[in-house]
Amino acid sequence: MVKKSWGFATLAVHGSGGHDPHTGAVSPPIYQSSTFAFKNSQHGADLFSGAGEGYIYSRIQNPTVEMLECEMAFLEAGEEAIAFGSGMAAITNTTIALCNTGENFVSSRTVYGGTHAMYLKVLPRIGIEAREIDAKDLNKIEDAIDDKTRFIFIETPANPTIDIIDIKGCAEIAHRKGVKLVVDNTFATPYLQKPLKMGADIALHSATKYIGGHGDTVAGITVGSKKLMTEMRKGVAQDIGASLSPFNAWLLLRGLKTLPVRMDRHCENAMRIAQYLAFHPRVEKVYYPGLRTHERYELAKSQMDDFGGMIAFEVKGGYDEGVKVMDALELCTLAVSLGDCDTLIVHPASTTHSSYSPEAREAAGIKDNMIRLSVGIEAVEDIIEDLSQALKKI
């Protein structure tokens, strides 16, 4: 029996519904089946009409995937969730569910490079406009909304600049204007931040990152009200078919059990590293919301329970100096993605955010000498030592 008084770490381990009701299995079963048998013809007809209970086809719903959706909705303080085959699938499905041809949405300018690429390459083909603005300025969000706007999309903390955006402020504008607020909560996870409790309509994740936590699966998840998720599932998601596999859902369920433990270590290590980099003579600027020098430290403290495991920093010099540091690393892994147990490091301008034009990168605050660090759970002294020897190369 789940008790509301239990802490997040206990809830993450024990889940919303306890063990498998059919077998008592402590580890959730993997229902590795594409299709499910009907009891009889009427049962099949009832399932297709929405009146029956059971499963039809794993593109539509699967018991293991459903378990993941229940747990994510529970931990995000939402009513229902939908799991997708990737974070980009979650974002694309959300956009198409909320916007029709000829309509628009307002987005924070600094977002994941794949999201920005979708704005540039895909949405114009179906007549949906993404209006990118500096979402730190709430006045600019309000000014960008018109009678064709359907939602506001923000990342906070943002990729890669670790910008912090006022969720409650955005929610107030969204609801006053009659539009939805969608928050990409990937960097924070529901352990550190709960957008739905601050007024957001949808919390969205690239579950590839911290939810999975081990760099072994790709997935996306949206969480919201039952009404909104049902409309999204039946109106778009089932027909587009970007469904999550049962095995990947099982990996994410396993990842959720250790999410609080991992995030505590990510946060602890990141704070130590950010403090080290802040005083390094070869580092020009550090972006980490746990530092009191971060321009939005007070806002981050008010809407997050800790400051996360992501850091961005600018080395003194330019592109060449950034490359020298990257290539000199021995422990940190040069790779895209984030949220792994391993420390991952990347040069956004040439990789994850290369879909931005130089002018767009400058406007988004993504400089050529910026390095993004996804702090792992290794011994923090070893990570600092690796960064130290690499920075000596410039």
Summary of the structure (lengths in Angstrom):
residues: 394
radius of gyration: 21.3
end to end distance: 57.3
largest distance: 73.4
contacts: 1375
relative contact order: 0.13
helix: 42%
strand: 15%
